[in-house]
């Protein structure tokens, strides 16, 4: 059963920002899809199981942004 969670990321201003966040979050084990929207800061993550918020925060930080 998959789980979908919406996170808010600050600092995304363009499509390149979205791509960076998607790429980093996609590397978390269990993640099956990631949608990022710089206009709203929303990042929708679908995974096979609940994700550790610290892992998501670390991935977002690796991309150069922050969870809010």
Secondary structure, 3 states (H helix, E strand, C coil): CCEEEEEEEECCCCHHHHHHHHHHHHCCCCEEEEEEECCCCEEEEEECCCCCHHHHHHHHHHHCCEEC
